[in-house]
Amino acid sequence: MSLSINIIDGEKCELKIFNMMKYWVNKQKRRYYRVHMDRDLLGDLTLTRSWGSLDSRLGRIQNELISDLKQGRKILDEIGKLRVRHGHIVARG
């Protein structure tokens, strides 16, 4: 999907909309891990990781810039393998 927007000098700019999210849960330890890959307002690809307890509002968030979708998918695959080794199951994504 793409969106055309007008910028100040009247030129048109095409913005590619992209969104990918994965969510894992460890029911025994009552923990979650979420990864969200999206474009920020400047069009840069970002990877946002959040994790914490299912029983409280405590948790952490980490953001990082990634160079392209290929790198982002590689990171998502690595995170997924690590989450499974730690006893998480895919809940969404």
N, C-alpha and C positions, 0 to 999 in steps of 0.2 A: 504494500500500500504506500502511496506517496501523497504529499500534501503540497500544493503550491501556495506560497505566501508572497505578499508584496513587501519589499523592503523600502526604505526611505526614498531612494532615488528613482523609484518607479520600476526598477528591474524586478523580474520574477526569479524566485529561487525555489528549487524543488528539494523538499526535505523528505528523506526516506524514514518511515516510521518502522521501528523494529522493537520487539519486546519478547523476551524469553525468560521464563521462571521455572525453577526446580525447587521442590520442597521435600525434605526428609524428616521422619519422626522416629525416635527411639522410644517406644511405649514403656519399656522396662525402666529406663533411666529418666523418663518423662522430659526428654529434651527434643528440640527441633533445630533444623539447619535449613536456611533458605538462601538461594542464590538467584539474583535477578540481573539479567543483562539487558541494557537499554541504551538509548542515545540520550545524552544530556541536552541542555538548551543550546549548546554550541555545536551540536552534531557529533561530538566525540562519543565513542563507545565506552561505556562504563560497566563494571561488574560490581555489584553490591552483595556482600555476604552478611547475613544476620543469623544469630544463633542465641539460644537461651533455654529457659525452663518453660515447660507447658503449664506449670502451676503458679507462676508468678510473672510479673512484668519485667523481671531482670533479664538482661541479655546484652549483646554487643552488636555493633555494625561496623563493617569495614568496606570502604570504597576504593576501587582502583581503576585507572584508565587502561584500556586494552587496545592493541593496534588494529585488529581486524576480527571478523567473525570466526575465522579459522582458529586464531589464538583463543578466542572466547570459548568456542566449543571444546577445544582441547582442555582448557582449564575446567570446564563443566564436567567433562568425562573423568578427569583426575579426581575432582571433588566427589563425584558420584561413587567411584570405586572406594575412596577412603571412607565415605559415610557408610557404605555397606559393610566394610570391614569393622566399623565401629558399632554395628548392630542396628543401624537405621534402615527404614524401609521407605521407598518412594511413596509420598502421600499425594503429590500433585506434580504435574509437569511431565 
